[in-house]
Amino acid sequence: MNNQEIRINILSLRNSGYSLRQIAIHLDINVSKVRYWLRKWEDEKRITNKKTGPKNNKITQELKNFVEQETKKIVQ
């Protein structure tokens, strides 16, 4: 799983009602990483690194659809 997939999963799990700790355990990452990316999402609406991300890193409809699909898979 690459970094962007992890970040998408963080958002999906959080939208499904998982706590920060539950997300960290589920994805086998540190709680601080979960908190960091959720803050980035809330503040800047991005899931990419500013320096290494694509120039147009706005959330596209395709990405929104992907997050919704992943959330539905996790909830079921």
Secondary structure as UniProt FT lines:
FT   HELIX           3..15
FT   TURN            16..17
FT   HELIX           20..27
FT   HELIX           31..44
FT   TURN            50..52
FT   HELIX           61..75
//
